[in-house]
Amino acid sequence: MGSISVISAARPSSAIPLQCGTIHPDQTIALRHAVLWPDKPIEYVLLPEDAQGWHFGAFLETELAADDQMRQPVAVISLFSEPLPTSEIGDQTQSGNVRAIRFRKFACDAQLQGQGIGTALFAFALSAVRSEDINGDILWCDARRSTMPWYKRRGMVEFGPPFYKGTIEYIRMKLELNNIGGVEDN
């Protein structure tokens, strides 16, 4: 996959200085497991398509490591070129020239949630999706019902019926990238 630049930014609503950038798929696994599915075996958070995706992480700038691949991200998100489910898309997105990007396994360290780190990483991922390297038109995900308000504040809308993965309720959400402005802080 293409290379995406690293950015450093102190978020205006947060005193936490962050660095967001491209990471290796292996750097996503521990946080995916700890935050999303801690009661499942670690293999549960591995995706067959990880090698074909774009993976991003947020790091606290105070964390020092000689090798970037040794640093542990405090938030992760993985993007994949994957069409919207065909049974659930509207007429305006049926054409073959729309590039849909799905994000999966978006996780932020539980002790750091609510401090703008996920928002900063999400904004970074949106910039990457809009870049020439990815060039996406629609960003979509399967969101846990409990996180739906967070995604709605960032301009995403639900589509399709709710469904379950185990006992957890999910809803599909999407963001048409030609219709958005900035990403809200909370």
trRosetta pair geometry for C-beta under 8 A, 3 or more apart (Angstrom, degrees):
i j d omega theta_ij theta_ji phi_ij phi_ji
1 52 7.3 113 -56 -176 109 41
1 53 7.0 -34 -47 122 153 20
1 54 5.1 -157 156 -80 157 80
1 133 7.4 75 166 168 81 111
2 54 7.8 -14 55 -98 74 120
2 131 7.9 -152 101 111 141 123
2 133 3.2 -148 89 -150 151 112
2 134 7.1 -135 44 -49 125 64
3 22 6.5 -108 -152 0 59 163
3 133 7.1 -137 54 -111 36 149
4 21 7.0 173 99 -158 92 61
4 22 4.8 136 53 -54 93 111
4 54 6.8 71 -15 -164 133 124
4 56 7.2 -43 80 -90 146 107
4 128 4.8 -6 -126 -119 148 112
4 131 6.7 155 -116 34 96 165
4 133 6.1 -138 -75 55 81 159
5 21 7.1 -84 135 -123 37 94
6 19 6.2 13 178 179 108 99
6 20 7.0 174 -153 89 63 44
6 21 3.3 -14 -108 -91 85 133
6 22 7.2 -98 -70 18 79 73
7 19 7.2 179 91 -151 42 58
7 20 5.5 -5 58 58 88 90
7 21 7.0 165 18 -70 54 81
7 124 6.4 -160 41 -116 122 112
8 17 7.0 14 -178 177 97 98
8 18 7.1 177 -151 95 56 48
8 19 4.8 -24 -100 -101 79 82
8 61 6.4 68 -146 -92 112 128
9 17 7.6 -172 102 -152 28 65
9 18 6.1 -15 66 65 70 89
9 20 7.5 -18 25 9 103 104
9 120 6.6 -172 79 -150 118 123
10 14 7.3 -148 179 88 68 78
10 15 7.3 -11 -167 -155 112 32
10 16 7.3 168 -142 86 73 34
10 17 4.5 -41 -88 -99 89 76
10 18 7.3 141 -99 17 37 69
11 14 4.0 34 73 39 113 105
11 16 6.8 9 28 63 105 80
11 18 6.8 31 -25 11 97 118
11 116 4.5 -169 111 136 166 143
11 119 7.4 89 -129 84 148 110
11 120 5.4 -106 -72 -73 123 122
11 185 7.4 128 175 -131 121 103
12 185 7.6 -88 68 -95 96 134
13 116 5.5 155 79 -72 100 145
13 185 4.8 72 10 -162 151 147
13 186 7.8 -90 126 -53 166 84
14 115 5.3 95 -127 169 129 78
14 116 4.1 -138 -33 41 138 137
14 117 7.6 174 -171 -51 173 64
14 120 8.0 -87 39 -40 143 127
16 60 6.7 -74 -171 -122 100 90
16 112 7.7 106 -125 -158 166 112
16 115 5.7 60 -3 149 143 124
16 116 7.0 168 47 65 115 103
16 117 6.6 -44 102 -71 148 96
17 60 7.3 84 79 -165 66 61
17 61 4.1 -43 112 23 107 132
17 62 7.2 112 61 -34 102 80
18 58 5.2 -21 -164 -168 125 102
18 59 6.8 133 -161 68 68 44
18 60 6.7 -54 -106 -105 61 38
18 61 6.4 -145 -101 -30 8 91
18 117 6.3 155 -91 -125 141 79
18 120 5.4 104 65 120 159 159
18 121 8.0 -110 170 -57 148 79
19 58 7.3 148 76 -158 42 53
19 59 4.8 -23 63 62 94 98
19 60 7.9 13 19 105 84 7
19 61 5.4 109 -25 -84 100 81
20 56 6.3 24 -179 176 94 111
20 57 7.1 -171 -143 94 59 39
20 58 4.9 -23 -94 -99 84 73
20 59 7.6 174 -80 17 35 71
20 120 6.2 -161 -48 138 134 97
20 121 5.6 175 -119 -107 126 65
20 124 4.0 -116 133 -81 151 168
21 56 6.7 -165 109 -145 18 80
21 57 6.9 -21 63 58 60 74
21 59 7.8 -26 27 8 95 111
21 68 8.0 -53 87 -164 136 136
21 124 7.9 -88 -62 -180 30 144
22 54 7.0 -75 -123 -167 98 84
22 55 6.8 86 -161 76 64 63
22 56 6.1 -53 -99 -98 39 67
23 27 4.2 -96 165 69 123 140
23 28 6.8 137 98 -50 125 83
23 55 5.1 -80 70 117 79 102
23 56 6.3 115 11 -141 92 17
23 57 4.1 41 -27 -3 144 117
23 68 7.9 -142 -115 150 75 103
23 69 7.9 135 -156 -112 78 62
23 73 6.1 -67 -68 -44 164 134
23 76 7.1 -78 54 -123 145 99
24 27 5.0 102 61 -7 76 103
24 55 6.9 -3 127 73 10 138
24 69 5.7 27 4 -125 133 104
25 28 5.9 -53 -165 21 46 114
25 29 7.6 60 146 -42 68 92
25 50 4.2 100 -152 168 146 113
25 51 6.7 -76 -15 -78 157 44
25 53 6.9 101 -93 61 111 106
25 55 5.2 169 -87 -33 55 156
25 78 7.3 54 -122 -113 83 126
26 29 5.9 -33 -162 -4 45 118
26 69 7.9 39 72 -165 114 103
27 55 7.1 141 61 135 97 134
27 57 6.0 -65 125 -48 125 150
27 69 6.7 -127 -64 -149 120 63
27 71 7.8 24 -140 81 131 68
27 72 7.4 -173 -158 -126 90 45
27 73 5.9 86 154 -4 109 110
27 76 7.2 178 117 -106 82 130
28 31 6.4 -81 -166 52 46 100
28 32 5.4 47 149 -30 84 116
28 50 7.8 -158 52 -139 133 119
28 55 5.5 -108 -42 -156 130 129
28 57 7.2 -146 -83 -75 74 105
28 73 7.5 -9 -95 44 53 135
28 76 4.3 151 -127 177 84 151
28 78 6.0 34 -130 -56 168 113
28 105 6.3 74 165 127 128 133
29 32 5.7 -59 -143 36 26 114
29 33 6.2 21 163 -16 64 110
29 42 6.6 50 173 -177 108 108
29 45 6.2 136 -146 98 65 118
29 46 6.8 7 -116 -81 108 79
30 33 6.0 -62 -152 38 26 109
30 34 6.2 20 157 -16 65 113
30 72 6.9 -46 69 -143 140 112
31 34 5.7 -55 -136 41 32 108
31 35 5.8 9 171 -1 68 115
31 72 7.6 143 -48 179 108 92
31 73 6.2 -71 -19 82 153 92
31 74 7.6 149 -111 -158 142 18
31 75 7.3 177 171 -123 155 19
31 76 5.0 136 78 5 135 122
31 107 5.0 167 141 98 96 125
31 108 8.0 -6 -180 -118 125 12
31 109 6.6 -74 -133 -70 110 71
32 35 6.8 -76 -143 47 16 93
32 36 5.4 -31 -174 24 59 124
32 37 7.4 -1 147 28 76 94
32 45 4.0 146 125 -179 120 140
32 76 6.5 -68 -54 76 83 136
32 105 4.7 -13 -119 -165 118 116
32 107 5.5 173 -99 5 44 147
33 36 7.1 -57 -101 50 12 85
33 37 6.2 -60 -138 70 49 80
33 38 6.5 93 154 -97 66 52
33 40 7.7 -127 -142 72 81 86
33 42 5.0 -19 -104 -122 148 75
33 44 7.6 112 -114 63 86 92
33 45 4.8 -130 -72 6 71 149
34 38 5.7 33 -148 -90 32 102
34 107 7.7 129 69 163 78 144
34 109 7.8 2 102 -120 132 64
34 110 7.6 -122 137 -10 100 107
35 38 7.4 101 -8 -46 7 99
35 107 3.9 144 70 -161 143 120
35 108 6.8 129 -125 57 160 34
35 109 7.0 -119 -72 -104 122 25
35 110 6.0 175 -113 -48 88 88
36 45 6.4 120 70 -107 122 118
36 105 6.5 -92 -22 -136 164 68
36 107 5.4 -95 -38 -85 101 126
37 40 4.1 -22 160 29 114 120
37 44 5.1 -112 124 107 152 130
37 45 5.7 -176 44 -63 121 99
40 44 3.7 -19 137 14 132 165
40 45 7.4 136 87 -35 121 82
41 44 5.5 124 67 -19 65 98
42 45 6.4 -57 -170 32 51 102
42 46 7.4 58 138 -29 71 100
43 46 5.4 -47 -157 18 49 119
45 105 6.4 104 -166 -122 94 126
46 50 6.7 -68 -167 -24 68 141
47 50 4.6 129 69 -49 88 86
47 53 7.5 41 88 -17 135 142
47 78 7.2 171 26 115 147 158
47 104 6.6 91 -76 105 155 146
47 105 7.1 -126 -30 -24 127 136
49 52 5.0 -59 -171 46 80 109
49 53 6.0 88 130 -40 89 102
49 80 5.6 51 126 -124 136 140
50 53 5.7 -60 -147 23 34 117
50 55 7.5 24 -162 -60 84 128
50 78 6.9 -52 -123 -153 75 149
52 80 6.7 63 100 -133 95 94
52 81 7.7 -87 145 32 109 92
53 78 5.0 33 146 -179 151 98
53 79 5.8 154 -168 75 95 46
53 80 4.6 -54 -103 -80 100 80
54 78 7.2 155 80 -159 48 54
54 79 4.4 -14 59 60 99 105
54 80 7.8 -173 22 -70 72 39
54 128 6.4 -176 143 151 149 139
54 133 7.9 110 -99 126 143 119
54 134 6.5 -59 -17 -85 158 124
55 76 6.9 -10 -172 -166 94 101
55 77 7.6 170 -151 88 53 45
55 78 4.9 -15 -104 -107 79 81
55 79 7.6 -164 -73 22 36 70
56 76 7.1 157 86 -152 51 54
56 77 5.3 -9 60 60 97 88
56 78 7.8 180 22 -83 67 37
56 79 7.5 33 -2 -6 105 105
56 121 6.3 157 119 -164 114 95
56 124 6.0 180 174 111 149 118
56 125 5.5 -161 39 -82 151 88
56 128 6.7 -159 -62 -12 140 158
57 73 3.0 -103 -167 -98 122 147
57 74 7.9 112 179 32 92 46
57 75 6.7 151 -158 82 58 55
57 76 5.1 -18 -101 -99 81 75
57 121 7.4 -42 -168 -126 20 127
58 73 5.9 96 54 -165 44 99
58 74 5.7 -63 95 62 90 84
58 75 4.0 15 36 51 115 104
58 76 7.8 -137 17 -63 73 39
58 108 7.7 -2 48 -116 129 92
58 117 5.3 160 113 -175 153 93
58 118 7.9 -134 11 -83 151 31
58 120 6.1 100 -116 91 139 109
58 121 4.3 -97 -40 -71 120 112
58 124 7.5 157 -79 19 94 147
59 63 5.9 -108 178 54 99 125
59 71 5.5 9 -122 153 140 135
59 72 7.9 132 -117 85 94 38
59 73 5.6 -84 -72 -114 75 62
59 74 6.5 125 -119 5 32 90
60 63 4.8 94 72 -11 91 102
60 74 5.8 61 -30 -19 90 140
63 71 6.0 114 123 -145 124 104
63 72 7.5 -109 -175 51 158 74
65 68 6.9 128 92 -95 115 26
65 70 4.7 -166 -177 86 131 101
65 71 4.2 -162 29 -70 148 83
66 70 6.9 23 57 41 70 140
67 70 4.3 79 74 -1 97 109
67 71 7.6 -159 95 -18 55 77
68 71 5.7 -42 -158 14 43 116
73 76 5.2 107 95 -67 142 88
74 108 6.7 26 140 -157 74 71
74 109 4.6 -59 -164 -3 78 124
74 112 5.4 7 173 42 124 163
74 117 6.0 -62 108 -175 114 153
75 106 7.9 8 -179 -174 93 70
75 107 6.7 -168 -146 99 58 49
75 108 4.0 -9 -104 -105 101 78
75 109 6.8 -95 -63 -1 64 75
75 112 7.5 -114 -50 93 97 128
75 117 5.0 168 -27 140 138 107
75 118 5.5 -168 -135 -88 145 59
75 120 8.0 123 56 67 152 90
75 121 4.6 -143 112 -22 130 155
76 105 6.8 -27 110 129 106 95
76 106 7.2 -160 96 -136 56 37
76 107 5.6 5 52 54 87 86
76 121 7.7 -102 -89 -173 8 155
77 103 5.5 -12 -179 -165 106 122
77 105 7.2 157 -137 90 37 67
77 106 4.4 15 -108 -108 90 83
77 107 7.9 173 -73 20 57 53
77 121 5.7 151 -5 146 120 116
77 122 7.0 121 -56 -89 160 57
77 125 5.1 -50 94 -73 145 148
78 103 6.6 142 78 -156 46 67
78 104 5.2 -37 75 68 101 80
78 105 5.0 22 22 58 115 109
78 106 7.8 -140 22 -64 62 59
79 101 5.4 2 -170 176 109 112
79 102 7.1 151 -155 80 57 42
79 103 5.2 -33 -95 -96 70 77
79 104 7.9 156 -92 19 24 71
79 125 6.3 161 -53 -160 125 109
79 128 7.1 -175 8 103 159 125
79 129 6.7 -153 -141 -81 153 95
79 134 7.0 -7 127 -130 145 146
80 101 7.0 155 75 -160 35 65
80 102 5.1 -23 64 64 90 93
80 103 7.7 155 17 -94 72 29
80 104 6.6 7 4 6 116 114
81 99 6.9 -46 -140 -170 101 95
81 100 7.5 114 -161 82 56 57
81 101 6.0 -41 -99 -105 51 70
81 102 7.9 107 -155 18 5 81
81 134 7.8 -167 -73 -155 97 84
81 136 7.8 -153 -108 -92 78 102
82 100 6.4 -67 88 104 48 101
82 101 7.3 80 33 -143 68 27
82 102 4.1 -29 55 5 118 125
83 86 7.0 22 128 -60 126 80
83 100 5.0 98 -131 44 37 129
84 88 6.6 -118 158 80 103 91
84 89 4.4 107 101 -75 133 119
84 93 6.2 30 27 134 146 139
84 100 5.0 -156 -32 -114 76 165
84 138 6.6 -24 -49 107 116 147
84 140 5.9 89 -99 1 88 166
84 159 7.9 -7 -161 93 127 145
84 174 6.8 1 -106 -93 123 143
85 88 4.6 40 83 26 104 111
85 89 7.1 171 78 -30 52 89
85 160 6.7 51 61 -85 132 149
85 172 7.2 -98 16 -102 121 165
86 89 6.3 -53 -138 18 33 110
87 160 7.8 82 97 -114 87 109
88 159 5.5 123 160 140 110 104
88 160 3.8 -11 -138 -78 145 107
88 172 6.6 73 133 65 158 156
89 93 4.5 -103 -178 84 118 115
89 94 6.2 155 110 -75 116 63
89 159 7.6 47 -97 157 46 149
90 93 5.6 77 60 20 73 96
90 94 7.5 -107 108 -34 39 88
90 159 8.0 -105 -27 -135 94 136
91 94 5.6 -37 -151 -5 38 122
93 98 5.2 -117 -153 90 72 174
93 100 7.6 65 -175 -68 123 116
93 138 6.4 29 -130 -44 132 155
93 176 7.9 -128 -78 -101 119 111
95 98 5.8 105 74 -14 81 98
98 137 4.8 -108 -156 71 74 148
98 138 6.3 28 170 -3 112 114
99 135 6.1 48 64 112 160 80
99 136 5.1 -125 110 -125 102 50
99 137 5.0 117 50 4 69 94
99 138 7.5 175 90 28 45 74
100 136 6.9 49 -153 -155 15 102
100 137 6.9 -52 -72 62 48 86
100 138 4.5 -24 -112 71 78 106
100 139 7.8 161 -162 -87 63 20
100 140 6.1 -10 -171 12 109 117
101 129 5.1 -158 57 -132 158 113
101 134 6.3 33 -90 171 148 122
101 136 3.8 -52 -11 -110 122 149
101 138 7.1 171 26 87 66 53
101 139 5.3 -24 74 -107 95 67
101 140 7.5 149 80 23 46 68
102 139 7.8 143 -100 -163 23 53
102 140 5.4 -37 -106 76 71 81
102 141 6.3 129 -164 -90 72 53
103 106 5.9 42 143 -52 116 114
103 125 6.5 53 -101 165 141 148
103 139 6.4 17 -13 -173 107 100
103 140 7.6 173 19 82 72 32
103 141 5.0 -37 65 -80 81 113
104 141 6.8 170 -78 -133 49 93
104 142 7.6 25 -110 34 83 93
106 118 7.3 85 163 -150 106 105
106 121 7.9 161 -152 108 96 124
106 122 7.4 44 -152 -86 138 92
106 141 7.2 -22 -3 -134 127 155
108 112 6.0 -114 162 85 100 96
108 113 5.2 123 99 -88 119 80
108 117 5.4 136 -144 92 127 112
108 118 4.3 -84 -46 -66 143 101
108 121 7.5 179 -85 24 103 140
109 112 4.4 51 76 22 104 109
109 113 7.2 -153 87 -37 51 74
109 117 7.7 -8 36 89 90 158
110 113 5.9 -29 -149 -8 35 116
112 115 5.5 -75 -180 31 70 129
112 117 5.4 16 140 9 116 151
113 117 7.6 -98 -103 46 35 108
113 118 6.8 20 -128 -19 74 125
116 119 4.9 -58 -154 45 59 117
116 120 5.8 64 148 -27 82 100
116 185 6.0 -31 -111 -165 107 87
116 186 7.9 -60 -86 -84 78 54
117 120 5.8 -53 -149 34 30 111
117 121 6.5 24 154 -13 64 106
118 121 5.8 -57 -146 40 32 107
118 122 6.0 35 154 -22 67 107
118 150 7.8 -6 112 178 140 138
119 122 5.6 -53 -143 37 29 113
119 123 6.4 31 155 -19 64 105
119 154 7.6 -167 -127 -87 84 122
119 183 6.1 166 -171 134 88 119
119 184 7.4 -92 -140 96 128 50
119 185 5.8 79 157 -153 168 38
119 186 7.4 -55 -65 -82 147 17
120 123 5.8 -53 -149 36 30 111
120 124 6.5 32 150 -20 63 106
121 124 5.4 -51 -149 36 35 115
121 125 6.3 37 152 -20 66 103
122 125 5.6 -52 -148 36 32 112
122 126 6.4 37 151 -22 64 102
122 154 6.4 -49 139 -137 147 159
122 183 6.0 167 104 -157 105 155
123 126 5.5 -49 -148 33 33 115
123 127 6.6 36 151 -19 63 101
123 182 7.7 3 -124 -169 118 74
123 183 4.3 -140 -86 33 95 145
124 127 5.7 -52 -154 33 33 112
124 128 6.6 33 148 -19 64 104
125 128 5.5 -52 -150 35 36 114
125 129 6.4 38 151 -22 67 102
125 139 8.0 114 129 -140 104 145
126 129 5.6 -51 -147 33 33 112
126 130 6.5 25 155 -12 64 108
126 139 6.9 -78 -110 -33 75 164
126 175 7.9 -49 -115 104 111 149
126 177 7.5 167 -160 -122 89 106
126 180 7.8 -91 -162 101 136 148
126 183 6.4 168 11 -53 154 127
127 130 5.9 -62 -150 42 31 107
127 131 6.5 48 148 -44 64 99
128 131 5.4 -40 -152 8 36 121
128 133 7.0 -47 -167 68 77 117
128 134 5.7 65 146 2 74 140
129 134 5.1 -83 -130 104 37 141
129 136 4.1 -47 -177 38 94 127
129 139 5.5 -4 -158 -78 172 116
129 177 6.5 -147 117 -92 117 147
130 134 7.5 30 24 71 17 105
130 135 7.6 34 -170 -110 25 33
130 136 7.0 -71 -70 52 38 79
130 177 6.0 -177 -85 -178 93 138
131 134 5.6 69 61 26 85 87
131 135 7.0 -79 93 -53 44 57
132 135 5.9 20 -145 -61 32 103
136 139 6.1 80 127 -68 143 77
136 177 6.2 111 106 -15 84 152
137 176 7.1 -15 154 -153 75 71
137 177 5.8 -151 -169 36 29 109
137 178 6.7 -13 -154 -21 79 103
138 174 5.6 -7 -177 -171 108 115
138 175 6.9 156 -159 77 60 47
138 176 5.5 -29 -104 -106 84 58
138 177 6.5 -144 -83 -7 28 89
139 156 7.9 -83 92 -100 97 106
139 174 6.8 154 83 -157 47 61
139 175 4.7 -9 60 57 97 101
139 177 6.3 86 -11 -60 96 103
140 159 8.0 -51 -133 42 123 121
140 172 6.5 10 -178 -177 112 96
140 173 6.6 175 -149 91 67 46
140 174 4.0 -20 -98 -101 97 85
140 175 7.3 -174 -74 20 53 63
141 151 7.6 -137 57 -118 123 145
141 156 7.9 -26 34 -147 101 153
141 172 7.3 175 91 -148 38 58
141 173 5.7 -10 59 58 82 89
141 174 7.9 167 18 -82 57 49
142 163 8.0 -54 -147 61 117 110
142 165 7.8 85 144 -31 139 129
142 170 4.8 11 174 178 96 137
142 171 7.7 158 -158 77 57 23
142 172 5.8 -38 -101 -95 60 67
143 147 5.2 -124 -176 80 101 106
143 148 5.7 124 118 -84 132 65
143 151 5.4 -74 -109 -17 159 155
143 156 7.7 120 -38 121 149 149
143 170 6.4 146 75 -156 36 77
143 171 5.7 -28 65 66 91 74
143 172 7.3 126 15 -126 81 16
143 173 4.8 15 -4 4 129 122
144 147 4.8 76 64 9 89 104
144 148 7.7 -122 96 -34 49 74
144 168 5.8 -49 -127 172 103 117
144 169 7.2 92 -161 81 62 57
144 170 5.9 -55 -100 -100 39 71
145 148 5.7 -22 -162 -20 41 119
145 162 6.7 23 -80 -134 117 124
145 168 7.8 -171 15 174 92 71
145 169 4.1 5 -14 99 132 105
145 170 6.6 -129 -36 -95 75 17
145 171 5.8 85 -93 -10 71 103
147 150 5.0 -49 -173 35 74 120
147 151 6.2 68 133 -18 88 102
148 151 5.8 -61 -149 41 35 108
148 152 6.1 38 155 -24 70 107
148 158 6.8 1 -144 -70 119 119
148 171 5.9 26 -91 49 124 131
148 173 7.0 168 -127 -66 77 136
149 152 5.5 -53 -143 35 34 114
149 153 6.5 37 157 -22 65 101
150 153 6.1 -55 -157 30 29 111
150 154 7.1 13 149 -6 60 110
151 154 5.7 -67 -156 44 37 107
151 156 4.1 -44 162 54 97 135
151 173 5.0 50 141 140 149 168
152 155 7.8 128 -173 -7 33 7
152 156 6.1 -91 -84 66 35 76
152 157 7.4 69 -117 -94 77 44
152 173 7.9 -111 -64 -138 64 137
153 184 4.9 -102 155 72 93 140
153 186 6.4 -65 157 94 160 65
154 175 7.3 -50 121 -88 91 142
154 183 5.3 4 -138 -146 97 87
154 184 5.8 -135 -88 35 56 91
155 175 5.5 75 105 -128 98 111
155 179 7.8 175 178 106 127 91
155 180 5.0 100 142 -119 167 111
155 181 7.8 166 -73 39 147 68
155 183 7.7 -102 7 -111 112 61
155 184 7.9 147 -27 -4 83 102
156 173 4.2 52 156 162 125 117
156 174 6.3 158 -154 75 87 18
156 175 4.7 -66 -95 -61 74 95
157 173 6.6 164 81 -152 25 77
157 174 6.3 -30 61 61 75 72
157 175 7.5 131 13 -86 71 52
158 171 4.9 -24 -137 154 119 125
158 172 6.7 111 -160 79 66 55
158 173 5.3 -46 -95 -95 54 76
159 172 5.3 -55 70 97 74 106
159 173 7.2 133 16 -113 76 26
159 174 5.7 -4 8 8 126 114
160 171 7.4 162 79 -165 85 65
160 172 4.4 35 45 35 125 127
162 169 5.6 -1 -180 -172 123 103
162 170 6.7 153 -160 79 70 44
162 171 5.1 -42 -102 -84 76 83
163 169 7.6 151 83 -152 26 59
163 170 5.5 -26 69 64 75 97
163 171 7.9 142 22 -88 67 38
164 167 6.8 -24 -167 -138 121 13
164 168 6.5 141 -154 72 73 42
164 169 5.7 -42 -95 -97 77 52
164 170 6.8 153 -104 14 23 86
165 168 5.4 -21 65 64 82 99
165 170 6.0 46 -4 -21 99 129
175 179 8.0 -149 179 65 66 96
175 180 6.1 19 178 -54 109 142
176 179 4.6 44 89 18 102 117
176 180 7.3 163 83 -27 56 94
177 180 6.1 -58 -144 22 39 114
